[in-house]
């Protein structure tokens, strides 16, 4: 039996947190006199009041959260946060219709970074800050933050962490899940502050630095400027962005190990070595063609190449150049980067390097097994043997991901959009990236899609952010059968 009252209690706590995180934007509204104060105050009040009503109505619920409750809480929390998160847009009039508001809210919370806004700089400062804050909330997952305080609520949190944490890795910073979540968030907050300070020192205003710090560490890509990071055509700011995007795409457990001086643990990670190697290899291979086609000085071409490779691989989606203007071959390569994703345990979306690594290692070992059918050839990641169950899970994930990409592209193209745009829109939504190809390239937006298409793409964003199974399992009869 599913304990719906315990679920309602946790959802109430989440809405209280969401409402509280709407409040900082009010300060910017008053400071800039941007006229959106009441919209944020009203939205925060509704979220806080609804959350308090849910939480205190079921405050005596003390059931431990099991696996089924954990999956339901994660799925429902992202849905509720998206619905309550869109209120500032509608109430302020920044976005005039519900499908557009849903798309922008889901894109923010899933850290996709796709937008329907055609003039971002016209938005009031309070709404701009809330827009960036939605990505920061979704970056590491508000669930992990809640797991850290669940013992205070009288509810255990291990199943929430399992349902929310991306990737098949099981590394822990601390044996207690509450302490693990706290350490992850300390790293997340600390790096966000560092990025903001460096952006400010590089010439951004305090407001722009704060916004870009939030969306960089979330690998979200929302910017306060219409031209994204291309607006800041300075080497310092763009290299700072590259460094923090790369860090945000790294397993946060490894970042914590690095901060505490355990560098051997960092370099022992097969996934991190693959992540670093692929980025470096791609930059080396693409820099000269980009230099040739762009006509820019060598350093600028190198910087654009490095920036776009890191931005797309980590699913951040910031833009400094239109990579679709180079050549068809380069456009295809950059499109393929939408299917990478950063490391497991990072704020990146996408498939994740550990899955690619496991799949290709297993494929190579399969040739050995064919030649030596009686030999025992184990697959190892980080020196540890990978069980057949995990390999099967990863292969199933990749297959389902591919099927959803193909079917999603068919659905969008059936709505009347060309095939390149359909491929690009589905790939970038499912991978939580932002820019793609076709009519949704790095200098375009999603405003032209029909309301139905926007809702469908928003669903794909949620599906990708929660790594397919967390959502898809809710559509199976096995999930709802009583124990």
PEHUTA-V834720 format. One record per backbone hydrogen bond with DSSP energy under -1.0 kcal/mol. NH is the residue of the N-H (numbers start at 1). CO is the residue of the C=O. If there is no record, write none. Layout:
# PEHUTA-V834720
NH&CO  NH&CO
This chain:
# PEHUTA-V834720
4&2  7&3  8&4  9&5  10&6  11&7  12&8  13&9  14&10  15&11  16&12  17&13  18&14  19&15  20&16  21&17  26&23  29&25  30&26  31&27  32&28  34&29  40&36  41&37  42&38  43&39  44&40  45&41  46&42  47&43  48&44  49&45  50&46  51&47  52&48  53&49  54&50  55&51  56&52  57&53  58&54  61&58  70&66  71&67  72&68  73&69  74&70  75&71  76&72  77&73  78&74  79&75  80&76  81&77  82&78  83&79  84&80  85&81  90&86  91&87  92&88  95&89  101&97  102&98  103&99  104&100  105&101  106&102  107&103  108&104  109&105  110&106  111&108  112&107  113&107  122&119  123&120  128&124  129&125  130&126  131&127  132&128  133&129  134&130  136&132  137&133  138&134  139&135  145&141  146&142  147&143  148&144  150&146  152&149  153&150  155&150  161&157  162&158  163&159  164&160  165&161  180&176  181&177  182&178  183&179  184&180  185&181  186&182  187&183  188&184  189&185  190&186  191&187  192&188  193&189  194&190  195&191  196&192  197&193  198&194  199&195  200&196  201&197  202&198  203&200  204&199  209&205  210&206  211&207  212&208  213&209  214&210  215&211  216&212  217&213  219&216  220&215  228&225  230&227  230&319  231&228  233&231  234&232  238&234  239&235  240&236  241&237  242&238  243&239  244&240  245&241  246&242  247&243  248&244  249&245  250&247  252&345  255&251  256&252  257&253  258&254  259&255  260&256  261&258  262&257  263&261  266&262  267&263  268&264  269&266  273&269  274&270  275&271  276&272  277&273  278&274  279&275  280&276  281&277  282&278  283&279  284&280  285&281  286&282  287&283  290&286  291&287  292&288  293&289  294&290  295&291  301&297  302&298  303&299  304&300  305&301  306&302  307&303  308&304  309&305  310&306  311&307  312&308  313&309  314&310  316&311  317&311  323&321  325&322  331&327  332&328  333&329  334&330  335&331  336&332  337&333  338&335  339&336  340&337  343&249  346&343  347&248  352&340  353&342  356&352  357&353  358&354  359&355  360&356  361&357  362&358  363&359  364&360  365&361  366&362  369&365  370&366  371&367  372&368  375&372  381&384  384&381  386&379  391&387  392&388  393&389  394&390  395&391  396&392  397&393  398&394  399&395  400&396  401&397  402&398  403&399  404&400  405&401  406&402  407&403  408&404  409&405  410&406  411&407  412&408  413&409  414&410  416&413  417&412  422&418  423&419  424&420  425&421  426&422  427&423  428&424  429&425  430&426  431&427  433&428  436&440  440&437  444&441  446&115  449&446  454&450  455&451  456&452  457&453  458&454  459&455  460&456  461&457  462&458  463&459  464&460  465&461  466&462  467&464  468&463  469&467  470&466  472&468  473&469  474&471  475&472  476&473
